[in-house]
Amino acid sequence: MKLLSKLIFTINVHKGRKIAKRFEAVTKEAAAVNQNLLLDLIQRNAETEYGQKYDFANIHSLSDYQAKVPFSTYDDYAAMVDRTVKDNESGLMTVDSVVHYALTSGSVDNPKKIPVTEATIQHYREYMSQYSFALIDQKLAGKWKKGRGLNLVEIKFETLPNGCYAGSISGRGAYSIKNILHLMFTSPQEITFPKETMDAKYLHLRFALPERELSFIISAFMTSISDLMKYLEMNWEMLVEDIERGTINPEIKISPELRQALEERLRPDPARAAELKAAFQQGFAEPIIPRIWPEFAFVFAIGSGSFSVYTDKMRSYLGSIPIYFSAYAASESLMAICDDIEKQEFVLIPDSAFFEFIPLETDAEAGEAVAANLPKTLTMEQLEVGKDYEIVLTNRSGFYRYRIKDVVRVLGWHNQAPKIKFVYRLNQMVSIAGEKTTEESVAWAVTEFAKAVGCQLVDYSVYADTTVSPGRYVVFVETEKPLSLCRLEEYRQVIEAKLSTANPSIGSKIASGVLGLTDIKFVQAETYALYRDMMMMRGISGNQIKPVRVFDTPVKEKFFFALIEKE
């Protein structure tokens, strides 16, 4: 199996080197490639219902496009998506066949169904798998032995009335090679393609820990890997005992059929169990991953932006083992790819989608980011380093001038393509009295709070409490070790000061009485992990569960308020 694993990854790397050459070529002419893509999409889709509505046939330039086609959101396509799903209509938004629907995580009962064409899936496959592994192989210079990895990307789809699969797009590319995934990764198909509710953390570890030559861990988000390592830290004795006996622990709730199928693949391994036990008994103060998996070479996951607190936690498990931060992507499109190990910046892919940018001007006095009232958007060659922009997409799956509500910051250039980082989502901005507090501001304030009081963060959120007058900010924090609640007023003052530094408008509005005093709440241990587990039990894929930064639904409010730490 080791030779087959190495052969598969070697083939993947070889393909990735070709993608890397193409990437270099298109980034050298990024603006021209990007506008040519737009004109090609407009020409090919002129006879669609959407194209006829906005006169695509008479669009011959970018200025024509911007004059004729308005900005859009999902609501502009929802009726047409329903027609494709329920009535199997085609040619409404794109002439290309829709082969998948990416379900967003915004609602359990009625998630958005984002149409995905084969061209979009192909780009995901080329960059997220082939390009990325080729880059990792190059940067690690022989340190990656191409052994099997641990894959935490859950692949769970539902079938829609038109026969298409619907689910997270992150697992769609792997679906076509599901019969060889066991050669690349340690978890059996029954875990990667779950058909029942299961303790996935235990089962992934149960098959990964016996693999002494485990090579890497891959996940959609860093949260899943951090949760896995925390589970290992708390349950290693049970896992070691099961490895020694060749069993699945009877406390793990799975169907008898699944238990039998999985245990048939297991054998008692007392030697490996003893090796693991010795490592775990030394504790987790020193990085555990290189001690239990000596050939472990990297972690592959989105871990920047909102996920940074989990990346920081993973450092204690990894030591000097590097992280590849994957891509900047959404259900609507793969937008940018990381072009180096350990770099939290991403290069826009010029032939992935057509990009427009709405400049955001910063009012330094008020500390507020507001959309500039400009008649036109900018294209990538017009961007400035250090500036923030709302990104607007025209993708390969039938969305035109689509506002995904993401704000990115330009960090530099790779050839002619901008290097960016995600900053915040416009719909996650908190504002009670016009102060407009961004996700980036809250992240800075909470991080500085942790430094000031000497605690290690697990996670955090912010709640705009308008049930009192005047309204106030309530910051929810989970820490690695409990803080003394007798110092709660001191902590409250610290977080208020940090928020007021991050966004001076908060401080001035508190001073004038427009905002109430900031409050802080500490939640019980494992609260955020429990929330993620709850959402997965409700049917949301683990690939889609992002950190809760704002309490924007009654479900979130009720859950987190119920788990506030009491003195």
C-alpha positions as CSV (number, residue, x, y, z in Angstrom):
1,M,0.0,0.0,0.0
2,K,2.9,2.4,0.7
3,L,4.2,2.0,-2.8
4,L,0.8,2.6,-4.3
5,S,0.3,5.7,-2.1
6,K,3.6,7.1,-3.3
7,L,2.8,6.4,-6.9
8,I,-0.6,8.1,-6.7
9,F,0.8,11.2,-5.1
10,T,3.7,11.3,-7.5
11,I,1.3,11.3,-10.4
12,N,-0.7,14.1,-8.7
13,V,2.5,16.1,-8.3
14,H,3.4,15.6,-11.9
15,K,0.0,16.9,-13.0
16,G,0.3,19.8,-10.6
17,R,3.6,21.0,-12.1
18,K,1.8,21.4,-15.4
19,I,-0.9,23.4,-13.7
20,A,1.8,25.5,-12.0
21,K,3.3,26.4,-15.4
22,R,-0.1,27.4,-16.7
23,F,-0.7,29.5,-13.5
24,E,2.6,31.3,-14.1
25,A,1.6,32.1,-17.7
26,V,-1.9,33.4,-16.9
27,T,-0.6,35.5,-13.9
28,K,1.9,37.3,-16.3
29,E,-1.1,38.5,-18.3
30,A,-3.6,38.5,-15.5
31,A,-5.8,41.5,-16.5
32,A,-6.0,40.4,-20.2
33,V,-6.8,36.8,-19.3
34,N,-9.4,37.9,-16.8
35,Q,-11.3,40.2,-19.2
36,N,-11.0,37.6,-22.0
37,L,-12.7,35.1,-19.7
38,L,-15.5,37.6,-19.1
39,L,-16.1,38.2,-22.8
40,D,-16.1,34.5,-23.5
41,L,-18.6,33.8,-20.8
42,I,-20.9,36.6,-22.0
43,Q,-20.7,35.4,-25.6
44,R,-21.3,31.7,-24.8
45,N,-24.2,32.5,-22.5
46,A,-26.0,35.1,-24.7
47,E,-28.9,32.9,-25.4
48,T,-29.6,31.9,-21.9
49,E,-32.7,33.4,-20.1
50,Y,-30.4,35.6,-18.0
51,G,-28.3,36.6,-21.0
52,Q,-31.4,37.6,-23.0
53,K,-32.7,39.6,-20.1
54,Y,-29.6,41.7,-19.9
55,D,-28.8,41.8,-23.7
56,F,-25.5,39.8,-23.6
57,A,-25.6,39.6,-27.4
58,N,-24.7,43.4,-27.5
59,I,-22.0,43.3,-24.9
60,H,-18.6,43.7,-26.5
61,S,-16.5,45.3,-23.8
62,L,-16.2,45.6,-20.0
63,S,-17.8,49.0,-20.1
64,D,-20.8,47.5,-22.0
65,Y,-21.0,44.7,-19.3
66,Q,-20.9,47.1,-16.4
67,A,-23.5,49.4,-18.0
68,K,-26.0,46.6,-18.9
69,V,-25.7,44.1,-16.1
70,P,-26.5,45.0,-12.5
71,F,-25.0,43.7,-9.3
72,S,-26.7,40.5,-8.1
73,T,-27.2,38.3,-5.0
74,Y,-28.5,34.8,-4.6
75,D,-32.1,36.1,-4.6
76,D,-31.7,37.2,-8.2
77,Y,-31.2,33.5,-9.2
78,A,-33.2,31.6,-6.6
79,A,-36.3,31.1,-8.9
80,M,-34.2,29.9,-11.8
81,V,-32.2,27.5,-9.5
82,D,-35.6,26.1,-8.3
83,R,-36.6,25.5,-11.9
84,T,-33.4,23.7,-12.7
85,V,-33.7,21.5,-9.6
86,K,-37.5,20.8,-9.6
87,D,-38.3,20.9,-13.4
88,N,-34.8,20.0,-14.8
89,E,-34.8,23.1,-17.0
90,S,-31.5,24.1,-18.6
91,G,-30.0,27.1,-20.3
92,L,-31.4,29.6,-17.7
93,M,-28.1,31.1,-16.5
94,T,-25.5,29.1,-18.3
95,V,-25.3,26.9,-21.4
96,D,-23.0,24.5,-19.5
97,S,-24.5,21.6,-17.7
98,V,-24.9,22.0,-13.9
99,V,-23.4,18.8,-12.4
100,H,-23.6,19.6,-8.7
101,Y,-25.2,22.0,-6.3
102,A,-23.1,23.4,-3.4
103,L,-25.3,23.7,-0.3
104,T,-24.4,26.7,1.9
105,S,-24.4,26.5,5.6
106,G,-26.5,29.5,6.3
107,S,-29.7,27.6,7.0
108,V,-30.5,24.0,8.0
109,D,-34.0,24.1,6.6
110,N,-33.5,25.9,3.4
111,P,-29.9,26.3,2.4
112,K,-28.9,28.1,-0.8
113,K,-28.2,25.8,-3.7
114,I,-25.3,27.2,-5.6
115,P,-25.1,25.7,-9.2
116,V,-21.7,24.2,-10.1
117,T,-20.6,23.3,-13.6
118,E,-17.9,20.8,-14.5
119,A,-15.5,23.7,-15.3
120,T,-15.7,24.9,-11.7
121,I,-15.1,21.5,-10.4
122,Q,-12.2,21.1,-12.7
123,H,-10.6,24.2,-11.3
124,Y,-11.1,23.0,-7.8
125,R,-9.5,19.6,-8.7
126,E,-6.6,21.2,-10.5
127,Y,-5.6,23.8,-7.9
128,M,-6.8,22.3,-4.6
129,S,-5.3,18.9,-5.3
130,Q,-2.8,18.9,-8.1
131,Y,-1.2,22.4,-7.9
132,S,-1.2,22.3,-4.1
133,F,0.5,19.0,-3.7
134,A,3.1,19.9,-6.4
135,L,3.8,23.2,-4.5
136,I,4.1,21.4,-1.2
137,D,6.4,18.8,-2.8
138,Q,8.6,21.5,-4.2
139,K,8.7,23.7,-1.0
140,L,9.4,20.7,1.3
141,A,12.3,19.6,-0.8
142,G,12.1,15.8,-0.2
143,K,10.7,16.0,3.4
144,W,7.3,14.7,2.3
145,K,7.7,11.0,1.8
146,K,4.2,10.7,0.0
147,G,2.8,8.3,2.5
148,R,-0.9,8.1,3.3
149,G,-2.6,11.1,5.0
150,L,-5.6,11.6,7.2
151,N,-8.4,13.2,5.3
152,L,-11.0,15.0,7.4
153,V,-13.0,16.3,4.4
154,E,-16.5,14.7,4.8
155,I,-18.1,13.7,1.6
156,K,-21.9,13.5,2.1
157,F,-24.4,14.4,-0.6
158,E,-28.1,14.3,-1.1
159,T,-29.8,13.7,-4.5
160,L,-32.0,16.5,-5.8
161,P,-35.2,16.0,-7.9
162,N,-33.2,16.6,-11.1
163,G,-30.8,13.8,-10.3
164,C,-27.8,16.0,-9.3
165,Y,-25.9,15.7,-6.1
166,A,-26.0,18.5,-3.6
167,G,-23.5,19.1,-0.8
168,S,-20.3,20.7,0.1
169,I,-18.2,21.5,-3.0
170,S,-14.9,20.7,-1.1
171,G,-15.7,17.0,-1.3
172,R,-17.0,16.9,-4.9
173,G,-13.7,16.6,-6.6
174,A,-12.7,13.6,-4.5
175,Y,-15.9,11.8,-5.3
176,S,-14.8,10.7,-8.7
177,I,-11.8,8.8,-7.2
178,K,-13.6,7.4,-4.2
179,N,-12.5,3.9,-5.0
180,I,-8.8,4.7,-4.6
181,L,-9.1,7.1,-1.6
182,H,-8.1,4.3,0.8
183,L,-4.7,4.1,-1.0
184,M,-4.2,7.9,-0.3
185,F,-5.8,8.2,3.1
186,T,-6.2,6.1,6.3
187,S,-10.0,6.4,6.9
188,P,-12.2,3.8,5.2
189,Q,-14.9,4.8,2.8
190,E,-17.6,4.3,5.4
191,I,-16.1,7.2,7.5
192,T,-15.3,9.5,4.6
193,F,-18.7,8.9,3.0
194,P,-20.9,8.7,6.1
195,K,-24.4,7.2,5.8
196,E,-25.2,7.5,9.5
197,T,-24.4,9.7,12.5
198,M,-21.1,8.6,14.0
199,D,-18.3,9.7,16.3
200,A,-16.1,10.7,13.4
201,K,-13.2,12.0,15.5
202,Y,-12.8,8.7,17.2
203,L,-13.1,6.7,14.0
204,H,-10.6,8.9,12.0
205,L,-8.1,8.6,14.8
206,R,-8.7,4.8,15.3
207,F,-7.5,4.2,11.7
208,A,-4.8,7.0,11.6
209,L,-3.0,6.2,14.9
210,P,-1.8,2.7,13.9
211,E,-0.3,4.2,10.7
212,R,3.2,5.1,12.0
213,E,4.2,6.6,8.7
214,L,1.2,9.0,8.5
215,S,2.3,11.8,6.1
216,F,-0.1,14.7,6.6
217,I,-3.6,15.8,7.6
218,I,-5.9,17.5,5.2
219,S,-9.2,19.3,6.1
220,A,-11.4,22.0,4.7
221,F,-10.9,24.1,7.8
222,M,-8.4,24.2,10.7
223,T,-11.2,23.8,13.2
224,S,-11.7,20.2,12.3
225,I,-8.0,19.4,12.9
226,S,-7.8,21.3,16.1
227,D,-11.0,19.6,17.4
228,L,-9.5,16.2,16.4
229,M,-6.3,16.9,18.4
230,K,-8.2,18.1,21.4
231,Y,-10.2,14.8,21.3
232,L,-7.0,12.8,21.1
233,E,-5.6,14.7,24.1
234,M,-8.7,13.8,26.1
235,N,-9.3,10.2,24.9
236,W,-5.9,8.7,24.1
237,E,-6.1,6.0,26.7
238,M,-9.3,4.6,25.2
239,L,-7.8,4.7,21.7
240,V,-4.5,3.0,22.7
241,E,-6.4,0.3,24.5
242,D,-8.5,-0.3,21.3
243,I,-5.4,-0.4,19.1
244,E,-3.8,-3.0,21.4
245,R,-7.0,-5.2,21.2
246,G,-7.8,-4.6,17.6
247,T,-11.4,-3.4,18.4
248,I,-13.7,-0.4,18.2
249,N,-14.6,0.7,21.7
250,P,-18.1,-0.4,22.7
251,E,-18.9,3.1,23.9
252,I,-18.7,4.4,20.3
253,K,-22.3,4.5,19.0
254,I,-22.5,3.2,15.5
255,S,-24.7,0.6,13.9
256,P,-23.8,-3.1,14.3
257,E,-23.3,-3.4,10.6
258,L,-20.8,-0.5,10.5
259,R,-19.0,-1.8,13.5
260,Q,-18.6,-5.2,11.9
261,A,-17.4,-3.8,8.6
262,L,-14.8,-1.6,10.3
263,E,-13.6,-4.2,12.8
264,E,-12.9,-6.6,9.9
265,R,-10.2,-4.2,8.8
266,L,-8.5,-4.1,12.2
267,R,-5.9,-6.4,13.9
268,P,-4.5,-6.3,17.4
269,D,-1.3,-4.1,17.4
270,P,0.2,-4.2,20.9
271,A,3.6,-2.9,19.7
272,R,2.1,0.2,18.2
273,A,-0.2,0.7,21.2
274,A,2.8,0.5,23.5
275,E,4.7,3.1,21.4
276,L,1.8,5.4,21.4
277,K,1.2,5.0,25.1
278,A,4.7,5.9,25.9
279,A,4.5,9.1,23.8
280,F,1.1,10.1,25.3
281,Q,2.2,9.5,28.9
282,Q,4.9,12.1,28.4
283,G,2.1,14.6,28.1
284,F,1.1,17.2,25.5
285,A,3.3,20.1,26.6
286,E,5.8,19.2,23.9
287,P,4.4,18.9,20.3
288,I,2.8,15.4,20.0
289,I,2.4,15.0,16.3
290,P,6.1,14.6,15.4
291,R,6.4,12.2,18.3
292,I,3.7,9.8,17.2
293,W,4.1,10.2,13.4
294,P,7.8,10.7,12.7
295,E,7.2,11.1,8.9
296,F,4.5,13.7,9.3
297,A,5.3,16.6,6.9
298,F,2.5,19.1,6.8
299,V,-1.0,20.2,7.6
300,F,-3.3,21.3,4.7
301,A,-6.3,23.4,5.6
302,I,-7.8,26.9,5.5
303,G,-6.4,28.4,8.7
304,S,-6.2,32.2,8.2
305,G,-8.7,34.9,9.0
306,S,-11.5,33.7,11.2
307,F,-9.6,30.4,11.7
308,S,-6.4,31.9,13.1
309,V,-7.2,31.1,16.7
310,Y,-7.3,27.4,15.7
311,T,-4.1,27.7,13.8
312,D,-2.4,29.2,16.9
313,K,-3.6,26.2,18.9
314,M,-2.4,23.7,16.3
315,R,1.2,25.1,16.7
316,S,1.4,23.5,20.1
317,Y,0.6,20.1,18.5
318,L,2.8,20.5,15.4
319,G,6.0,22.2,16.6
320,S,8.0,23.1,13.5
321,I,5.8,21.1,11.1
322,P,4.6,23.6,8.5
323,I,1.0,24.5,7.4
324,Y,-0.2,25.0,3.9
325,F,-3.1,27.4,4.0
326,S,-4.9,26.1,1.0
327,A,-7.0,28.6,-0.9
328,Y,-9.4,31.5,-0.7
329,A,-12.7,30.0,-2.0
330,A,-16.4,30.0,-1.7
331,S,-19.3,27.8,-2.9
332,E,-19.5,30.1,-5.9
333,S,-15.9,29.9,-7.1
334,L,-12.3,29.1,-6.3
335,M,-10.8,32.6,-6.3
336,A,-7.2,32.5,-5.1
337,I,-4.5,30.0,-4.2
338,C,-1.7,30.0,-1.7
339,D,1.6,30.0,-3.5
340,D,3.9,29.1,-0.6
341,I,4.1,27.1,2.6
342,E,3.3,29.0,5.8
343,K,2.1,32.1,3.9
344,Q,-1.4,33.4,4.7
345,E,-1.8,35.2,1.5
346,F,-3.4,34.1,-1.8
347,V,-2.9,34.9,-5.5
348,L,-6.0,35.6,-7.5
349,I,-6.4,33.0,-10.3
350,P,-7.1,35.0,-13.4
351,D,-8.9,32.2,-15.4
352,S,-11.1,31.0,-12.5
353,A,-13.7,33.8,-12.5
354,F,-14.0,37.4,-13.6
355,F,-13.3,39.7,-10.7
356,E,-14.4,43.2,-10.0
357,F,-13.7,45.2,-6.8
358,I,-15.6,47.9,-5.0
359,P,-13.2,50.1,-3.2
360,L,-13.6,50.6,0.6
361,E,-12.4,54.0,1.9
362,T,-11.3,54.2,5.5
363,D,-12.5,57.1,7.6
364,A,-9.5,57.4,9.9
365,E,-11.3,59.7,12.3
366,A,-14.3,57.5,12.8
367,G,-12.5,54.2,12.3
368,E,-15.2,53.0,9.9
369,A,-15.0,51.2,6.6
370,V,-17.6,52.3,4.2
371,A,-18.3,51.5,0.5
372,A,-17.1,54.4,-1.7
373,N,-19.8,55.9,-3.9
374,L,-18.1,55.2,-7.2
375,P,-20.0,54.7,-10.5
376,K,-17.8,51.8,-11.5
377,T,-15.9,48.9,-10.0
378,L,-12.2,48.4,-10.4
379,T,-10.5,45.5,-12.2
380,M,-7.4,43.8,-10.8
381,E,-4.8,45.9,-12.5
382,Q,-6.3,49.0,-10.8
383,L,-5.9,47.7,-7.3
384,E,-3.5,49.3,-4.8
385,V,-1.4,47.5,-2.2
386,G,-2.8,48.1,1.3
387,K,-6.3,48.9,0.2
388,D,-9.5,47.0,1.1
389,Y,-12.1,46.0,-1.5
390,E,-15.4,44.2,-1.7
391,I,-15.0,41.4,-4.2
392,V,-17.6,40.9,-7.0
393,L,-17.7,37.7,-9.1
394,T,-18.8,36.6,-12.5
395,N,-18.2,32.9,-12.2
396,R,-18.2,29.9,-14.6
397,S,-21.5,28.6,-13.3
398,G,-24.0,31.3,-14.2
399,F,-23.7,34.1,-11.6
400,Y,-23.0,37.6,-12.9
401,R,-21.6,40.5,-10.9
402,Y,-22.4,38.5,-7.8
403,R,-21.7,40.1,-4.5
404,I,-20.5,37.5,-2.0
405,K,-20.1,40.1,0.7
406,D,-16.4,39.4,1.2
407,V,-13.8,42.2,1.8
408,V,-10.2,41.5,0.8
409,R,-7.0,43.4,1.3
410,V,-4.3,43.7,-1.4
411,L,-0.9,42.6,0.0
412,G,1.2,42.7,-3.1
413,W,1.6,41.0,-6.5
414,H,2.5,37.7,-8.1
415,N,3.5,38.7,-11.6
416,Q,0.4,40.8,-12.6
417,A,-2.0,39.0,-10.3
418,P,-2.8,40.6,-6.9
419,K,-2.0,38.8,-3.7
420,I,-4.8,39.2,-1.2
421,K,-6.0,38.1,2.2
422,F,-9.6,37.8,3.4
423,V,-10.4,40.5,5.9
424,Y,-14.1,40.2,6.8
425,R,-17.6,39.6,5.6
426,L,-19.8,42.6,5.2
427,N,-22.8,40.7,6.6
428,Q,-20.8,39.8,9.7
429,M,-20.1,43.5,10.5
430,V,-21.7,44.5,13.9
431,S,-23.2,47.9,14.2
432,I,-25.5,49.2,16.9
433,A,-25.2,52.9,16.6
434,G,-23.4,53.3,13.2
435,E,-19.9,52.3,14.5
436,K,-19.5,49.4,12.0
437,T,-17.2,47.0,13.8
438,T,-15.6,44.5,11.5
439,E,-14.6,40.9,12.1
440,E,-10.9,42.0,11.9
441,S,-11.4,44.5,14.7
442,V,-13.0,42.0,17.0
443,A,-10.3,39.4,16.3
444,W,-7.6,42.0,17.1
445,A,-9.3,43.1,20.3
446,V,-9.8,39.5,21.6
447,T,-6.3,38.5,20.8
448,E,-4.9,41.6,22.6
449,F,-7.2,40.8,25.6
450,A,-5.8,37.3,25.8
451,K,-2.2,38.7,25.9
452,A,-3.2,41.3,28.5
453,V,-4.8,38.9,31.0
454,G,-2.4,35.9,30.2
455,C,-4.9,33.3,28.9
456,Q,-4.9,31.1,25.9
457,L,-7.9,31.6,23.6
458,V,-10.0,28.7,22.3
459,D,-12.7,30.7,20.5
460,Y,-14.7,33.9,20.7
461,S,-17.8,35.7,19.4
462,V,-19.5,39.1,19.6
463,Y,-23.2,39.8,20.3
464,A,-24.9,43.1,19.6
465,D,-27.2,43.3,22.6
466,T,-30.1,45.7,21.7
467,T,-32.4,44.3,24.4
468,V,-31.1,46.9,26.7
469,S,-30.9,50.7,26.3
470,P,-28.4,51.9,25.2
471,G,-27.3,48.9,23.2
472,R,-24.0,47.3,24.1
473,Y,-21.4,44.8,22.8
474,V,-21.2,41.5,24.6
475,V,-18.0,39.5,23.9
476,F,-18.2,35.7,24.5
477,V,-14.8,34.0,25.2
478,E,-13.8,30.4,25.7
479,T,-10.3,30.0,27.2
480,E,-8.1,26.9,27.5
481,K,-8.1,27.2,31.3
482,P,-10.9,29.0,33.3
483,L,-10.3,32.5,34.4
484,S,-11.3,33.7,37.9
485,L,-14.8,35.3,37.6
486,C,-14.1,37.4,40.7
487,R,-12.0,39.6,38.3
488,L,-14.8,39.9,35.9
489,E,-15.0,43.7,36.1
490,E,-11.3,43.9,35.4
491,Y,-11.7,41.7,32.3
492,R,-14.7,43.7,31.2
493,Q,-12.6,46.9,31.3
494,V,-9.8,45.3,29.4
495,I,-12.0,44.0,26.5
496,E,-13.8,47.4,26.3
497,A,-10.5,49.2,26.0
498,K,-9.2,46.8,23.3
499,L,-12.4,47.1,21.3
500,S,-12.2,50.9,21.6
501,T,-8.7,50.8,20.3
502,A,-9.6,48.5,17.4
503,N,-12.6,50.7,16.5
504,P,-12.3,54.2,18.1
505,S,-16.0,54.8,17.3
506,I,-17.0,52.4,20.0
507,G,-15.0,54.2,22.7
508,S,-16.4,57.6,21.7
509,K,-20.0,56.3,21.6
510,I,-19.6,54.7,25.1
511,A,-18.2,57.9,26.4
512,S,-21.1,59.9,25.1
513,G,-23.7,57.4,26.3
514,V,-24.8,56.3,22.8
515,L,-23.5,52.8,23.5
516,G,-23.7,51.0,26.9
517,L,-20.6,49.5,28.7
518,T,-19.1,46.5,26.9
519,D,-19.8,43.2,28.7
520,I,-17.8,40.0,28.6
521,K,-19.1,36.4,29.1
522,F,-16.9,33.3,29.6
523,V,-18.4,30.1,28.3
524,Q,-17.8,26.5,29.6
525,A,-15.1,24.3,28.2
526,E,-15.7,22.7,24.8
527,T,-18.7,25.1,24.1
528,Y,-17.6,25.9,20.6
529,A,-16.7,22.3,19.7
530,L,-20.1,21.2,21.1
531,Y,-21.8,23.8,18.9
532,R,-20.0,22.4,15.8
533,D,-21.0,18.8,16.8
534,M,-24.6,20.0,17.2
535,M,-24.7,21.5,13.8
536,M,-23.3,18.4,12.2
537,M,-26.0,16.3,14.0
538,R,-28.5,18.7,12.4
539,G,-27.2,17.7,8.9
540,I,-24.7,20.5,8.1
541,S,-21.4,19.1,6.7
542,G,-18.3,19.7,8.8
543,N,-16.7,21.1,5.7
544,Q,-19.0,24.1,5.9
545,I,-19.1,25.0,9.6
546,K,-17.2,28.2,10.0
547,P,-16.3,29.9,13.3
548,V,-19.2,31.7,15.0
549,R,-18.0,35.2,15.1
550,V,-21.4,37.0,15.4
551,F,-24.6,35.8,17.0
552,D,-26.8,36.4,14.0
553,T,-29.5,33.8,14.6
554,P,-31.8,32.9,17.6
555,V,-30.2,29.4,17.6
556,K,-26.7,30.8,18.3
557,E,-28.0,33.2,20.9
558,K,-29.9,30.5,22.8
559,F,-27.1,28.0,22.6
560,F,-24.2,30.2,23.8
561,F,-26.2,32.1,26.5
562,A,-27.1,28.7,28.0
563,L,-23.4,27.8,28.4
564,I,-22.1,30.9,30.1
565,E,-19.8,29.9,32.9
566,K,-21.3,30.6,36.3
567,E,-19.3,31.6,39.3
